[in-house]
Amino acid sequence: MFDRHAALAQAPALTPTSLTAIPVAIVSDDPKVKASVHTRLTAARELAVVDDPGQARVLIWDAHTIEEEDGLPRLPAAADEASVQGEPPALVALLPDGVDPLPLLAVGVRALVARDAGTQRLRASVLAAELGLVVLDEDPSDALVASWSPGEEPEASPAPTPAPAKPEPRVANKPASAPENNLLTPREREVLELLADGLSNRNIGERLGISAHTVKFHVDALLDKLDARSRTQAVVQAIRRGLLELA
């Protein structure tokens, strides 16, 4: 777990070995916040603010208002756009008071920082997130450190809410047992069927009207429930267990 206090004291040690500044994009609908973050970032020589999220290795998201889909926080569209153009950027969320951080960790946010964080704290958080570390800011970290670690789903995160009634996925002719039928949520069944059709996360998201990040959350859940290491293996396991048939 990332030690914020140590990072603030030794921030230069977190700087990547490359001499090239880390490109960072800012996503905010508040011009004042965007300008403030820009000013704080330009004070760090290791960071370079870019306008195009597709060129960013770190995306700073002003999460003062958070919409939901499938019971999970909906990440900004810029995060999906950046992921399509290359490797997904590390996500840093600027949080106002009173926002529950756990659901944000569940959908892949790497760093949780107070919206009014100072220059050093913001800089250290961005550098740590780019290196793949998880950053928790202020009081929430006390509870989070005890209940969650990278690679695990937060214990307190809400379970995905079943979507409104939609056409049922194709079920194998051989009915699955009752426990198997209850293994997947309706949304996971929809995602599984589209995985079997060879669709990418982005295309699945477009088909279901959800973001690619939310699709990734469901895919990860499928891999875990089906004890699979890949999307293809998940489909094969689902067929073997009578959860899916190919047309």
Secondary structure, DSSP 8 states (H G I E B T S, - for coil): ---HHHHHHSGGGGS-SSSS-EEEEEE-S-HHHHHHHHHHHHT-TTEEE-S-GGG-SEEEEE-SS--EETTEE---HHHHHHHHHSS--EEEEEE-TT--SHHHHHTTEEEEEETT--HHHHHHHHHHHHTT--EE-STHHHHHHHH--TTS--TTS------S--------SS---HHHHTTS-HHHHHHHHHHHTT--HHHHHHHHTS-HHHHHHHHHHHHHHTT-SSHHHHHHHHHHTTS----
